[in-house]
Amino acid sequence: MVGHAANQRQEVRTAMRGGNGSITLTHLLEGSDTFGKSRMMAKLVMPAGSSIGEHPHVEEAEAYIILAGEATVTENGVVSKLGPGEVMFTGNGDSHSIENCGSEDLVLYAIIFN
């Protein structure tokens, strides 16, 4: 499966999971493209001050891979800072949130595994 940029679906979500601001998602592949192994595989662009509110993952897991910018992440109440090249993995039954704590866009890959 090849995910050509011209075919990638883009959407803007406001107040994602109760967070702040608007976030642009570019869906790199759709769930049907991954034989049901991933519910979402997207590149997210989060402007300064935007966030995704705390939410749980039940019978799935999610990875955030930071490409650019600075993030404050919370996983099960534990707060951490992440920068380019760093990863957060939230497993089944855990909850997390992410906020752009820098002055530039936060760019990351978000992958939700079934």
C-alpha distances in whole Angstrom, upper triangle without the diagonal:
4,7,10,13,14,12,13,16,19,22,25,26,30,32,29,30,33,33,34,33,30,26,23,20,17,14,11,9,11,12,11,7,8,10,13,13,14,16,15,13,15,17,21,24,27,30,34,35,32,31,29,32,32,30,30,27,27,25,22,22,21,21,22,21,24,23,26,29,31,31,33,31,33,32,35,37,37,36,35,34,30,29,27,25,26,24,26,24,26,26,27,30,30,31,30,30,30,32,32,35,35,36,33,29,27,24,21,18,19,16,18,17,18
4,6,9,11,10,11,14,17,20,23,25,29,31,28,30,33,32,33,31,28,25,22,18,15,13,9,8,11,13,13,9,11,14,16,16,15,17,16,13,14,16,19,22,25,28,31,33,31,30,28,31,32,30,30,28,29,27,24,23,22,21,21,20,22,21,24,27,30,29,32,31,33,32,35,38,37,36,34,33,29,28,25,24,25,24,25,25,27,27,28,32,31,31,30,30,29,31,30,33,33,34,30,27,25,22,20,17,18,17,19,19,20
4,6,8,7,7,10,13,16,20,22,25,27,25,27,30,29,29,28,24,21,18,15,11,9,6,6,9,12,12,9,11,14,16,16,14,15,13,11,11,12,16,18,22,25,28,30,27,27,25,28,29,28,28,26,27,26,23,22,20,19,19,18,20,19,21,25,27,27,29,28,31,30,33,35,35,34,32,30,27,26,23,22,24,22,24,23,25,26,27,30,30,29,28,27,26,28,27,30,30,31,27,24,22,19,17,14,16,15,17,18,20
4,5,6,7,10,13,16,20,22,26,28,26,28,31,30,30,28,25,21,18,15,12,11,8,9,12,15,15,12,15,18,19,19,18,19,16,14,13,13,17,19,22,25,28,30,28,28,27,30,31,30,31,29,31,29,26,25,23,22,21,20,21,19,22,25,28,28,31,30,33,33,36,38,37,36,34,32,28,27,24,23,25,24,26,26,28,29,30,33,33,32,30,29,28,29,28,31,30,30,27,23,23,19,18,16,18,18,20,21,23
4,5,5,9,10,14,17,20,23,26,24,26,29,27,27,25,21,18,15,13,9,9,8,10,13,16,17,15,17,20,21,21,19,19,16,13,12,11,14,15,19,21,25,27,25,25,24,28,30,29,30,28,30,30,26,25,23,21,20,19,20,17,19,22,25,25,29,28,31,31,35,36,35,34,32,30,27,25,22,22,24,23,25,26,27,29,30,33,32,31,29,27,25,26,25,28,27,27,23,20,20,16,16,15,17,17,20,22,24
4,6,9,10,14,17,20,24,27,25,28,30,29,29,26,22,20,16,14,11,11,10,12,14,18,18,16,18,21,22,23,21,21,18,16,14,14,17,18,21,23,27,29,26,27,26,30,32,31,32,30,32,32,29,28,25,24,23,22,23,21,22,25,28,28,31,31,34,34,37,39,38,37,35,33,30,28,26,26,28,27,28,29,30,32,33,35,35,33,31,30,28,28,27,31,30,29,26,22,22,19,19,18,20,20,22,24,26
4,6,9,13,16,19,23,26,24,26,29,28,28,26,22,19,16,14,10,9,9,9,11,14,14,12,15,18,19,20,18,18,15,14,13,14,16,18,21,24,28,29,26,27,25,29,30,29,30,28,30,29,26,26,23,23,23,22,23,22,23,26,29,28,31,30,33,33,36,38,37,36,35,33,30,29,26,26,28,27,28,27,29,30,31,33,33,31,30,29,27,28,27,31,31,30,27,24,23,20,19,17,18,18,20,22,23
4,6,10,13,16,20,22,20,23,25,24,25,23,19,16,12,10,6,6,6,7,9,12,13,12,14,17,18,18,16,15,12,11,9,10,13,15,18,21,24,26,23,23,22,25,27,25,26,25,27,26,23,23,20,20,19,19,20,18,20,23,25,25,27,27,29,29,32,34,34,32,31,29,27,25,23,23,24,23,24,24,25,27,27,30,29,28,26,25,24,24,24,27,27,27,24,20,20,16,16,14,15,15,17,19,21
4,7,10,13,17,20,17,20,23,22,22,20,16,14,11,8,6,5,8,9,9,12,13,13,15,18,18,19,16,14,12,11,9,11,12,14,17,19,23,24,21,21,20,23,25,24,25,23,25,25,22,22,20,20,19,20,20,20,21,23,25,24,27,26,28,28,31,33,33,32,31,29,27,26,24,25,25,24,24,24,25,26,27,29,28,26,25,24,22,23,23,27,27,27,24,20,19,17,16,15,15,15,16,19,20
4,7,10,14,17,15,18,20,19,19,17,13,11,7,6,4,6,9,11,11,15,17,16,18,21,20,21,17,16,13,12,9,9,10,11,14,16,20,21,18,18,17,20,23,22,24,23,25,26,23,22,20,20,18,19,19,18,19,21,23,22,24,24,26,27,30,31,31,30,29,27,25,24,23,23,24,23,23,24,24,26,27,28,27,25,23,22,20,20,20,24,24,23,21,17,17,14,15,14,14,15,17,20,22
4,7,10,13,12,15,17,16,16,14,10,8,6,5,7,8,12,13,13,16,18,18,20,22,21,22,18,16,13,13,10,11,10,11,12,15,18,19,16,16,15,18,20,20,22,22,24,25,22,22,19,20,18,19,19,19,20,21,22,21,23,23,25,26,28,29,30,28,28,26,25,24,23,25,25,23,23,24,23,25,26,27,26,24,22,20,19,19,19,22,23,23,20,17,16,15,15,15,14,16,17,20,22
4,7,10,9,13,14,13,13,10,6,6,4,6,9,11,15,16,16,18,21,21,23,25,24,24,20,18,15,15,12,12,10,10,10,12,15,16,12,13,13,16,19,19,21,22,24,26,23,22,20,20,18,19,19,19,19,19,20,19,21,21,23,24,27,27,28,26,26,25,23,23,23,24,24,23,23,23,23,26,26,27,25,23,20,18,17,16,16,20,20,20,18,15,15,14,15,15,15,17,18,22,23
4,7,6,9,11,10,10,8,5,5,7,8,11,13,16,18,17,18,21,22,23,25,23,23,20,17,14,15,13,13,10,11,10,12,15,15,11,11,10,12,15,15,18,19,22,23,21,21,18,19,17,19,19,20,20,19,20,18,19,19,20,22,24,24,26,24,24,23,22,23,23,25,24,22,21,22,21,24,24,24,23,20,18,15,15,14,15,19,20,20,19,15,15,15,15,15,14,16,17,20,22
4,5,9,9,8,7,6,4,6,9,11,14,16,20,21,21,22,25,26,26,29,26,27,23,20,18,19,16,16,13,12,11,12,14,13,9,10,9,11,15,15,19,20,23,25,23,23,20,21,19,21,20,21,21,20,20,18,19,19,20,22,24,24,25,23,24,23,23,23,24,26,25,24,23,24,22,25,25,25,23,20,18,15,14,14,14,18,19,19,18,16,16,16,17,18,17,19,19,23,25
4,6,5,5,5,6,6,8,11,13,17,18,22,23,22,23,26,27,28,30,27,27,23,20,18,20,17,17,14,14,11,12,14,12,8,8,7,8,12,13,16,18,21,24,22,21,19,20,18,21,20,22,21,20,19,17,17,17,17,19,21,20,22,21,22,21,21,23,24,26,24,23,21,22,21,23,23,23,21,17,15,12,12,12,13,16,18,19,19,16,16,17,17,19,17,19,19,23,24
4,5,5,7,8,7,8,10,11,15,16,19,20,19,20,23,24,24,26,23,23,19,17,15,16,14,15,12,12,11,13,15,13,9,7,5,7,10,10,13,15,18,20,18,18,15,17,15,18,18,20,20,19,18,16,16,15,15,17,18,19,20,19,20,20,20,21,22,24,22,20,18,19,17,20,20,20,18,15,13,10,11,11,13,16,18,20,19,16,15,15,15,16,13,16,15,19,20
4,6,9,11,11,11,14,14,17,18,21,21,20,20,23,25,24,26,23,23,19,16,15,17,16,17,14,15,14,16,17,15,12,9,6,5,7,7,10,12,15,18,16,16,14,16,15,19,19,22,22,21,20,17,16,14,14,15,16,16,18,18,19,20,20,22,23,24,23,20,18,18,16,18,18,17,15,12,11,9,10,12,15,17,20,22,22,19,17,18,17,17,14,16,15,18,19
4,7,10,11,12,15,16,20,21,24,25,24,24,27,28,28,30,27,26,23,20,19,21,19,19,16,17,14,16,16,14,11,8,7,5,8,9,13,15,18,21,20,19,18,19,18,21,21,23,23,21,20,17,16,15,14,16,17,17,19,18,20,20,21,23,25,26,24,23,20,20,18,21,21,19,17,14,12,10,11,12,15,17,20,21,21,19,18,19,19,20,17,19,18,22,23
4,7,9,10,13,15,18,20,23,24,24,24,28,28,28,30,27,27,23,21,19,20,18,17,14,14,11,12,13,10,7,5,4,4,8,10,14,16,20,23,21,20,17,18,16,19,18,20,20,18,17,14,13,13,13,15,17,16,18,16,17,18,18,20,22,24,22,20,18,19,18,21,21,20,18,14,12,9,9,8,11,13,16,17,18,16,15,16,16,18,16,19,18,22,23
4,7,9,13,15,19,21,23,26,25,26,30,30,30,33,30,29,26,23,21,21,19,18,14,13,10,10,10,7,5,5,7,8,11,14,18,20,23,26,24,23,20,20,18,20,19,20,19,17,16,14,13,14,15,18,20,19,20,18,19,18,19,20,22,24,23,22,20,22,21,24,25,24,21,18,15,11,10,9,10,12,14,15,16,14,14,16,17,19,18,21,21,25,27
4,7,10,13,17,19,22,24,24,26,29,29,30,32,30,29,26,23,21,21,18,17,13,11,8,8,9,7,5,7,9,11,15,17,20,22,25,28,26,24,21,21,19,20,19,20,18,16,16,15,15,16,18,21,23,22,23,20,21,20,20,20,22,24,23,23,22,23,23,26,27,26,24,20,18,14,12,10,10,13,14,14,14,12,13,15,16,18,18,21,22,25,27
4,7,10,13,16,19,21,21,23,26,26,27,30,28,27,23,21,18,18,15,14,11,9,7,8,10,10,7,8,9,12,16,17,20,22,25,27,24,23,20,20,18,19,18,18,17,16,17,16,17,17,19,22,24,24,25,22,22,21,20,20,21,23,23,22,21,23,23,25,26,26,24,21,18,15,13,12,12,15,16,15,14,12,12,13,15,16,16,19,20,24,26
4,6,10,13,15,18,18,20,23,23,24,27,25,24,20,18,15,15,12,10,7,6,5,7,10,11,7,8,9,12,15,16,19,20,23,25,22,20,17,17,15,16,15,15,15,14,15,14,16,16,18,20,23,23,23,21,21,19,18,18,18,20,20,19,19,20,20,23,24,25,23,19,17,14,12,11,11,14,15,15,13,10,10,10,11,13,12,15,17,21,23
4,7,10,12,15,16,18,21,21,22,25,23,23,19,17,14,13,10,8,6,5,7,9,13,14,11,12,12,15,18,18,21,21,24,25,22,21,18,17,15,16,15,15,15,15,17,16,18,18,21,22,25,26,26,24,23,21,20,19,18,20,20,20,20,21,21,24,25,26,24,22,19,16,14,14,13,17,17,17,14,11,11,10,11,12,12,15,17,20,23
4,6,9,12,12,15,17,17,18,21,20,19,16,14,10,10,6,6,5,7,9,12,15,16,13,13,12,16,18,18,20,19,22,23,20,18,15,15,13,14,14,14,15,16,18,17,19,18,21,22,24,26,26,24,23,22,19,19,18,19,19,18,18,19,19,22,23,24,23,20,18,16,15,15,15,19,19,19,17,13,12,10,10,9,9,12,13,17,19
4,6,9,10,13,16,15,16,19,19,18,15,14,10,9,5,5,6,9,12,15,18,20,17,17,16,19,21,20,22,21,24,24,21,19,16,16,14,14,15,14,16,17,19,19,21,21,23,24,27,28,28,27,25,24,21,20,19,19,20,19,19,20,21,23,24,26,25,23,21,19,17,18,18,21,21,22,18,15,14,11,11,9,10,12,14,17,19
4,5,7,10,12,11,12,16,15,15,12,11,7,6,4,7,9,12,15,18,21,22,19,18,17,20,21,20,21,19,21,21,18,17,15,15,14,15,16,16,18,20,22,21,23,22,24,24,27,28,28,27,26,25,22,22,20,20,21,19,19,19,20,21,22,24,24,22,21,20,19,20,20,24,24,25,22,18,16,13,12,10,10,10,12,14,16
4,7,10,12,10,11,14,15,14,11,12,9,6,5,7,10,13,16,20,23,24,21,21,19,22,23,22,23,21,23,22,19,18,15,15,14,14,16,15,17,20,22,21,24,23,25,25,28,30,29,28,27,25,22,21,19,19,20,18,19,19,20,22,23,25,25,24,22,21,20,22,21,25,25,26,22,19,17,14,12,9,10,10,12,14,16
4,7,8,6,7,11,11,11,9,9,7,6,7,10,13,16,19,23,26,27,24,23,21,24,24,22,23,20,22,20,17,17,15,15,16,16,18,18,21,23,25,24,26,25,26,26,28,31,31,30,28,28,25,24,22,21,22,20,20,19,20,21,22,25,24,24,23,23,22,24,24,28,28,29,26,22,20,17,15,12,11,10,12,13,14
4,5,5,7,10,9,10,8,7,7,7,9,12,15,18,21,24,27,28,24,23,21,23,24,21,21,19,20,19,16,16,15,16,17,18,20,21,23,25,27,25,27,25,27,26,28,31,31,30,30,29,26,26,25,24,24,22,21,20,20,21,21,23,24,23,23,23,22,25,25,29,30,31,28,24,22,19,17,14,13,11,11,12,13
4,5,5,7,6,7,5,5,6,8,11,14,16,20,22,26,29,29,26,24,21,23,23,20,19,17,17,16,13,14,14,15,17,19,21,22,25,27,28,26,27,25,26,25,26,29,30,30,29,29,27,27,26,25,24,21,21,19,19,19,18,21,22,22,22,22,23,25,26,30,31,32,30,26,24,21,18,15,13,10,9,10,10
4,5,6,6,9,8,8,10,11,14,17,20,23,26,29,32,33,29,27,25,26,26,24,23,20,20,18,16,17,17,19,21,22,25,25,28,30,31,30,31,29,30,28,30,33,34,34,33,33,30,31,29,28,28,25,24,22,22,22,21,24,25,25,25,26,26,29,30,34,34,36,33,29,27,24,22,18,17,14,13,13,12
4,6,7,9,9,10,10,10,13,16,19,22,25,29,32,33,29,28,25,27,28,25,24,21,22,20,17,18,17,18,20,20,23,23,26,29,30,29,31,29,30,29,31,34,34,34,32,32,29,29,27,26,26,23,24,22,23,22,22,25,26,26,26,26,26,29,29,33,34,35,32,28,26,23,20,17,16,13,13,13,13
4,5,5,6,8,9,9,13,16,19,22,25,29,31,32,29,27,24,26,26,24,22,19,19,17,15,15,15,16,18,19,22,22,26,28,29,28,29,27,28,26,28,31,31,31,30,30,27,28,26,24,24,21,21,19,20,19,19,23,23,24,24,25,25,28,29,32,33,34,32,28,26,22,19,16,15,11,11,10,10
4,6,8,10,12,13,16,20,22,26,28,32,35,35,32,30,27,28,28,25,23,20,20,17,15,16,17,18,21,22,25,26,29,32,33,31,32,29,30,28,30,33,33,34,33,33,30,31,29,27,27,24,24,21,21,20,20,23,24,25,26,27,28,31,32,35,36,38,35,32,29,26,23,19,18,14,13,11,10
4,6,7,10,11,15,19,21,25,27,30,33,33,30,27,24,25,25,22,20,16,16,13,12,13,14,16,19,21,24,25,28,30,31,29,30,27,27,25,27,30,30,31,31,31,29,30,28,27,26,23,22,19,19,17,17,20,21,22,23,24,25,28,30,33,34,36,34,30,28,25,22,18,16,13,11,9,7
4,7,9,10,14,17,20,23,25,29,32,32,28,26,23,24,23,20,19,15,15,12,10,11,12,13,16,18,21,23,26,28,29,27,27,25,25,23,24,28,28,29,28,28,26,27,26,24,23,19,19,16,16,15,14,18,19,20,21,22,23,27,28,31,32,35,32,29,26,23,20,16,14,10,9,6,5
4,5,7,10,14,16,20,22,25,28,28,25,22,19,21,20,18,16,13,14,12,9,9,9,11,14,15,19,20,23,25,25,23,24,22,22,21,22,26,26,26,25,26,23,24,23,21,21,17,16,14,14,14,14,17,17,18,18,19,20,23,25,28,29,31,29,25,22,20,16,13,11,7,6,4,5
4,7,10,14,15,19,20,24,27,26,23,20,17,19,18,16,15,12,12,11,9,10,10,12,14,16,19,21,23,25,25,23,24,21,22,20,22,25,25,26,25,26,24,25,24,23,22,19,17,15,14,14,14,16,17,17,17,18,19,22,23,27,28,30,28,25,22,20,17,13,10,8,5,6,6
4,6,10,11,15,17,21,23,23,20,18,15,17,17,15,15,13,14,14,11,11,9,10,12,13,16,17,20,22,22,20,21,19,20,19,21,24,24,24,24,23,21,22,21,20,19,17,16,14,14,15,15,18,17,17,16,16,17,19,20,24,25,27,25,21,18,16,13,10,7,5,5,7,9
4,7,10,13,16,19,22,23,20,18,16,19,19,17,18,15,17,17,13,12,10,10,10,11,14,14,17,19,20,19,21,19,21,20,23,25,25,24,23,22,20,20,18,17,17,15,15,14,15,16,17,20,19,18,17,17,17,19,20,23,24,25,23,19,17,14,11,7,6,4,7,9,11
4,6,10,12,16,19,20,17,16,14,17,18,17,18,17,19,19,16,14,11,11,10,11,12,12,15,17,18,17,19,18,20,20,23,25,25,23,22,21,18,18,17,16,17,15,15,15,16,18,19,22,20,19,17,16,15,17,17,20,21,22,19,16,14,11,8,6,5,6,9,12,15
4,7,10,13,16,18,15,15,14,17,19,19,20,19,22,22,19,17,13,12,10,9,10,9,11,13,15,15,17,17,20,20,24,25,24,23,21,19,16,15,14,14,15,14,15,16,17,20,22,24,22,20,18,16,14,15,15,18,18,19,16,12,10,7,6,4,6,9,12,15,18
4,6,10,13,14,11,11,11,14,16,17,19,18,22,23,19,17,13,12,10,10,10,10,11,12,13,12,15,15,17,19,22,23,22,20,19,17,15,14,14,15,15,14,15,16,17,20,22,23,21,19,16,14,11,12,11,15,15,16,13,10,8,6,5,6,7,10,13,16,19
4,7,10,12,10,10,11,15,18,19,21,21,25,26,23,20,17,15,12,12,10,10,9,10,12,12,15,15,18,20,24,24,23,21,19,17,15,14,13,15,16,16,17,19,20,23,25,26,24,21,18,15,12,11,10,13,13,13,10,6,6,5,7,9,11,14,17,20,23
4,7,8,6,7,9,13,16,17,20,21,24,26,23,21,17,16,13,13,11,12,10,9,10,10,12,13,16,19,22,22,21,19,17,15,14,14,14,16,16,16,16,19,19,23,25,25,22,20,16,13,10,8,7,10,10,11,9,6,5,6,8,11,12,16,18,21,24
4,6,6,9,12,15,18,20,23,24,28,30,27,24,21,20,16,16,14,14,11,10,11,11,13,15,18,21,24,23,23,20,19,17,16,15,16,19,19,19,19,22,23,26,28,28,26,22,19,15,12,10,7,10,9,8,7,5,6,9,12,15,16,19,22,25,28
4,6,9,12,15,18,20,24,25,29,31,28,26,22,21,17,17,15,15,12,9,9,10,12,14,17,20,23,22,22,18,17,15,15,14,15,19,19,19,20,22,23,27,29,29,26,22,19,15,12,8,5,7,6,5,6,6,7,11,13,17,18,22,23,27,30
4,7,10,12,15,18,22,24,27,30,27,25,22,21,18,19,16,17,15,12,11,10,11,13,15,19,21,20,20,16,16,14,15,15,18,21,20,20,19,22,22,26,28,27,24,21,17,13,11,7,5,6,8,8,9,9,10,13,15,18,18,22,23,27,30
4,7,10,13,16,19,21,24,27,24,22,19,19,15,17,15,16,15,12,12,10,11,12,14,17,20,19,19,17,17,15,15,16,17,20,19,19,18,20,20,23,25,25,22,18,15,11,9,6,6,8,10,11,11,9,9,12,13,16,15,19,20,24,26
4,6,9,12,15,17,21,23,21,19,16,16,13,15,14,16,15,13,12,9,9,10,11,14,16,16,16,14,14,14,14,15,17,19,18,17,15,17,17,20,21,21,18,15,11,8,6,4,6,9,12,13,13,11,10,12,12,14,13,17,17,21,23
4,7,8,12,14,17,20,17,16,13,14,12,15,14,17,17,15,14,11,11,10,11,12,15,15,16,14,15,15,15,17,18,20,18,16,14,15,14,17,18,18,15,12,9,6,5,6,9,12,15,17,16,14,12,13,12,14,12,14,14,18,20
4,6,10,13,16,19,17,16,14,15,14,17,17,20,20,18,16,13,12,10,10,11,13,13,14,13,15,16,17,19,21,22,20,18,15,16,14,17,17,16,14,10,8,5,7,8,12,14,17,19,19,17,15,17,16,17,14,17,16,19,21
4,7,10,13,17,15,14,13,14,14,17,18,21,21,20,18,14,12,10,8,8,9,10,12,12,14,16,17,19,22,22,20,17,14,14,12,14,14,13,10,6,5,4,8,10,14,16,19,22,22,20,17,18,17,17,15,16,15,18,19
4,7,10,13,12,12,11,13,14,18,19,22,23,22,20,16,15,12,10,10,10,12,14,15,16,18,19,21,23,23,21,18,14,14,11,12,12,10,9,5,6,7,10,13,17,19,22,24,24,22,19,20,18,17,14,15,13,15,16
4,6,10,9,9,10,13,14,18,20,23,25,24,22,19,17,14,12,10,9,12,14,16,17,20,20,23,24,24,21,18,14,12,9,9,8,7,6,4,7,9,13,16,19,21,25,27,27,25,22,22,19,18,15,14,12,13,14
4,7,6,6,8,11,13,17,19,23,25,25,23,20,19,15,14,11,11,14,16,18,19,21,20,23,24,23,20,17,14,11,8,7,6,5,6,6,8,11,14,18,21,23,26,29,28,25,22,21,19,17,13,12,9,10,10
4,5,8,10,14,17,20,23,26,28,28,27,23,22,19,17,14,14,17,19,21,22,24,24,26,27,26,24,20,17,14,10,8,5,5,8,9,12,15,18,21,25,27,30,33,32,29,26,25,22,20,16,15,11,11,9
4,7,11,14,17,21,24,27,29,30,29,25,25,21,20,17,16,20,21,23,24,26,25,28,28,27,24,20,18,14,11,9,5,7,10,12,15,18,20,24,27,29,32,35,34,31,27,26,23,20,17,14,11,9,7
4,7,11,14,17,20,23,25,26,25,22,22,19,18,15,16,19,20,21,22,23,22,24,25,23,21,17,14,11,9,7,5,8,10,11,13,15,18,21,24,27,29,32,30,27,24,22,19,16,13,10,7,6,5
4,7,10,13,17,20,22,23,22,19,19,15,15,12,14,17,17,18,18,20,19,21,21,19,17,13,11,7,6,4,5,8,8,10,11,13,15,19,21,24,26,29,27,25,21,20,16,14,11,8,6,5,7
4,7,10,13,16,19,19,19,16,16,13,13,11,14,16,16,17,16,17,16,17,18,16,14,10,8,6,5,7,9,11,10,10,9,11,12,16,18,20,22,25,24,21,17,16,12,10,7,5,4,6,9
4,6,10,13,15,17,16,14,14,12,13,12,15,17,16,16,15,15,13,14,14,13,11,7,6,4,6,9,11,14,12,12,11,12,12,15,16,19,20,23,21,19,15,13,10,8,6,5,7,8,12
4,6,9,12,13,12,10,12,10,12,12,15,17,16,15,13,12,10,11,11,10,8,6,5,7,9,12,15,16,14,13,10,10,9,12,13,15,17,19,18,15,11,10,6,6,5,7,9,12,15
4,6,9,11,12,11,13,12,14,15,18,20,18,16,14,13,9,9,8,7,6,5,7,9,12,15,18,20,17,17,14,14,12,14,13,16,16,19,17,14,11,9,5,5,7,9,12,14,17
4,6,8,8,8,11,11,14,15,19,20,18,16,13,11,7,6,5,6,6,6,9,12,14,18,21,22,20,18,15,14,11,12,11,13,13,15,13,11,8,6,4,7,9,12,15,17,21
4,7,9,10,14,15,18,19,23,24,22,19,16,14,10,8,5,6,8,9,12,15,18,21,24,26,23,22,19,17,14,14,12,14,13,15,12,10,8,5,5,7,11,13,17,19,23
4,7,9,13,14,18,20,24,24,22,19,16,13,10,7,5,8,10,12,14,17,20,23,26,28,25,23,20,17,14,13,10,12,10,11,9,7,6,5,7,10,13,16,20,22,26
4,7,10,13,16,19,23,22,20,17,14,11,9,6,7,10,11,13,15,18,20,24,27,28,24,22,19,16,12,11,8,8,6,8,6,6,4,6,9,12,15,18,21,24,28
4,7,10,13,16,20,19,17,13,11,7,6,5,8,11,10,12,13,17,18,22,25,26,22,20,16,14,10,9,6,6,5,8,8,8,6,9,10,14,15,19,21,24,27
4,6,10,13,16,15,14,10,8,6,5,6,9,12,10,11,11,14,15,19,22,22,19,16,13,10,7,6,5,5,7,11,11,10,7,9,10,13,13,17,18,21,25
4,7,10,13,12,10,7,6,5,6,9,12,14,12,12,11,14,14,18,21,21,17,14,11,8,6,5,6,6,9,13,14,13,10,13,13,15,15,18,19,22,25
4,7,10,9,8,6,5,6,7,11,13,14,11,10,8,11,11,14,17,17,13,11,7,6,4,6,9,10,13,16,16,15,12,14,12,14,13,16,16,19,22
4,7,6,5,4,6,9,11,14,17,18,14,13,10,11,10,13,15,14,11,8,5,5,7,9,12,12,16,19,20,19,16,17,16,17,15,17,17,19,21
4,5,5,7,8,11,12,16,18,18,15,12,9,9,7,10,12,11,7,6,4,7,9,12,15,16,19,23,23,21,18,19,17,17,15,16,15,17,19
4,6,9,11,14,16,20,22,22,18,16,12,12,9,11,12,10,6,5,6,9,12,15,18,19,22,26,26,25,22,23,20,21,18,19,17,19,20
4,6,10,13,16,19,22,23,19,17,14,14,12,14,16,13,10,8,8,9,12,14,17,17,21,24,25,24,21,23,21,22,20,21,20,22,23
4,7,10,13,17,20,20,16,15,12,13,12,14,16,15,11,10,9,10,12,14,16,16,19,23,24,23,20,22,20,21,19,21,20,22,24
4,7,10,14,17,18,14,14,11,14,13,16,19,18,14,12,10,9,10,11,13,12,15,19,20,20,17,19,18,19,18,20,21,23,25
4,7,10,14,14,11,11,10,12,13,16,19,19,15,14,11,11,10,11,12,11,14,18,18,18,15,17,16,18,17,19,20,22,25
4,7,11,12,9,10,10,14,15,19,22,22,18,16,13,12,10,10,10,9,11,14,15,15,12,14,14,16,17,19,21,23,26
4,7,8,6,7,8,12,14,18,21,22,18,17,14,12,10,10,10,10,11,14,14,14,10,12,11,13,14,17,19,21,24
4,6,6,9,11,14,17,20,24,25,22,20,17,15,12,12,10,10,10,13,12,12,9,10,10,13,14,17,20,22,26
4,6,9,12,15,18,21,25,26,23,22,19,17,14,14,12,13,12,14,12,12,9,9,9,11,14,16,20,22,25
4,7,10,13,17,20,23,25,22,22,19,18,16,17,15,16,16,18,16,15,12,11,10,11,13,15,18,20,24
4,7,10,14,17,20,22,19,18,16,15,13,15,14,15,15,18,17,16,12,12,10,11,12,14,17,18,22
4,7,10,13,17,18,16,15,13,13,12,14,15,16,17,20,19,17,13,12,9,10,10,11,13,15,18
4,7,10,13,15,12,12,10,11,10,13,14,16,18,21,20,18,14,14,11,11,10,11,12,13,17
4,6,10,12,10,10,9,12,12,16,17,19,21,24,23,21,17,16,13,12,10,9,10,10,13
4,7,8,6,7,7,10,12,15,18,20,22,25,25,22,19,18,15,14,11,10,9,10,12
4,6,6,8,10,13,15,19,22,24,26,29,28,26,22,21,18,16,13,12,10,9,11
4,6,9,11,15,17,21,24,26,29,32,31,28,25,24,21,19,15,13,11,10,10
4,7,10,14,17,21,24,26,29,32,32,29,26,25,22,21,17,16,13,13,13
4,7,11,14,17,21,22,25,29,28,26,23,23,20,19,16,15,13,13,14
4,7,11,14,18,19,23,26,26,24,20,21,18,18,14,15,13,14,15
4,7,11,14,16,19,22,22,20,17,17,15,15,12,14,13,15,17
4,7,11,12,16,19,19,17,14,15,13,14,12,14,14,17,19
4,7,9,12,15,15,13,10,12,11,12,11,14,15,18,21
4,6,9,12,12,11,9,11,12,14,13,17,18,21,24
4,6,8,8,7,6,9,11,14,14,18,20,23,26
4,7,9,9,8,12,14,17,18,21,23,26,29
4,6,8,8,11,14,17,19,22,24,28,31
4,7,9,12,15,19,21,24,27,30,33
4,6,9,13,16,18,22,25,28,32
4,6,10,13,15,19,22,25,28
4,7,10,12,16,18,22,25
4,7,10,13,16,20,23
4,6,10,13,16,20
4,6,10,13,16
4,7,10,13
4,6,10
4,7
4
